[in-house]
Amino acid sequence: MRDDFLVFGAPLIGDEEIREVVSSLESGWLGTGPKVARFEADFAAYKGVSEKHVAAVNSCTAALHVSMVASGIGPGDEVITTPLTFAATVNAIVHAGATPVLADVDPLTMNIDPEAVAAAITPRTRAIMPVHFAGRSCDMQSLCALAERHDLMIIEDCAHAIETEYHGRRAGTWGDFGCFSFYVTKNVITGEGGMIVARNDEHIARAKVLALHGMSKDAWRRFSDEGHKHYFVVECGFKYNMMDLQAALGIHQLARVEQNWRLREAIWNRYQEAFADLPASRPAPSEPDTRHAYHLYTLLVGDDAPLSRDEMLDEMTRQSIGVGVHYLSIPEHPYYQERFGWRPEEYPNAMRIGRRTISLPLSPKLSERDIDDVIAATRSCLAPRTAASAAGA
Ligand SMILES: *Cc1c(COP(=O)(O)O)cnc(C)c1O
């Protein structure tokens, strides 16, 4: 058994990132500036959209919040999202003053089920907020058709989906907005950070103003060598700007996004093969004409497994393998039960997944030995016990 703990989701940081951060520190310009502008341009190029249609912010939560405010969503409006997501997705809807409405997931893809969305639409519905769970694209064709029929916005939570594609188009460019995360465990990291991609000029212009105190265009330049220009506060915005220190990481992380994706794909394929005989469900194959971002590798622990999911979490940790749960369904949490009256049983697919799922390490930083250790530990938890192994042989 390994003695050093394998940290779940540890990022792979290169010398380029380290040098770029040091150069920011030495330059004295730490805050929003030229490196953020470069990271925005690089991200726009990666997504195949105009530089004018992206805005870097300090988290995906901020991106989701600002996207809703920028599109005029607020009190009295309903936004439909998935119960199988991180709390930030739902919290952002609450922060915008709108009412979250849940629609259950498909049990195989673990993504929001368009039929459940259709059933949840009311005259107050303004938007759908799909999450491309684990990096697998949602059924954007059905969701876009629903949005068109009912005149709804689509705000994609792309926290897992930087590399995701669906029918030849990149995730985050199907909806009115795409919101990305560069949190430490995500596929591209800046420590904390996020990005908004918007389809239309007014939306992105307002999002940019809202993300920096509501100050008029390019207010960050007020301390640059162009000299002081007056800015004007045009609405009450938020403090959501990204720093150059963060973008310094992102620029080089993004340059290696495809290389890291291939490393994760290879780990994913190793796991798929190594766990084929275990009493656990592996991720379903990708749908045709889509590209999976391989953000999370999740197993569903079966009824017939020797350990329960929670026992397996403890046992993996005991064997020095960091694991995750993505996610206990949103209605399992007391806040949402009390505020919205939700019960887990009302969203049975998300509930079942949330109670059985375990995420294994999938970082491009994993060494061959790390991967072998994850496989050995997982098999020790889930492989049916033979008489010999039960006797401790
Ligand atoms: C990580 C995550 C977020 C929040 O991202 P931050 O950048 O940490 O704000 C939102 N939604 C999902 C699905 C996530 O996994």
The ligand as an SDF file (V2000), in Angstrom:
LIG
                    3D

 15 15  0  0  0  0  0  0  0  0999 V2000
  -16.7660   23.6360   -9.8900 C   0  0  0  0  0  0  0  0  0  0  0  0
  -18.1730   23.8180  -10.3350 C   0  0  0  0  0  0  0  0  0  0  0  0
  -18.8140   25.0640  -10.2900 C   0  0  0  0  0  0  0  0  0  0  0  0
  -18.2170   26.2480   -9.6030 C   0  0  0  0  0  0  0  0  0  0  0  0
  -17.0190   26.6500  -10.1350 O   0  0  0  0  0  0  0  0  0  0  0  0
  -16.1680   27.7570   -9.3390 P   0  0  0  0  0  0  0  0  0  0  0  0
  -15.1960   28.2210  -10.3770 O   0  0  0  0  0  0  0  0  0  0  0  0
  -15.5160   27.0660   -8.1970 O   0  0  0  0  0  0  0  0  0  0  0  0
  -17.0970   28.8160   -8.9120 O   0  0  0  0  0  0  0  0  0  0  0  0
  -20.0740   25.1810  -10.8380 C   0  0  0  0  0  0  0  0  0  0  0  0
  -20.7040   24.1290  -11.3800 N   0  0  0  0  0  0  0  0  0  0  0  0
  -20.1370   22.9020  -11.4220 C   0  0  0  0  0  0  0  0  0  0  0  0
  -20.8860   21.7780  -12.0590 C   0  0  0  0  0  0  0  0  0  0  0  0
  -18.8630   22.7060  -10.8750 C   0  0  0  0  0  0  0  0  0  0  0  0
  -18.3130   21.4900  -10.8950 O   0  0  0  0  0  0  0  0  0  0  0  0
  1  2  1  0
  2  3  1  0
  2 14  2  0
  3  4  1  0
  3 10  2  0
  4  5  1  0
  5  6  1  0
  6  7  2  0
  6  8  1  0
  6  9  1  0
 10 11  1  0
 11 12  2  0
 12 13  1  0
 12 14  1  0
 14 15  1  0
M  END
$$$$
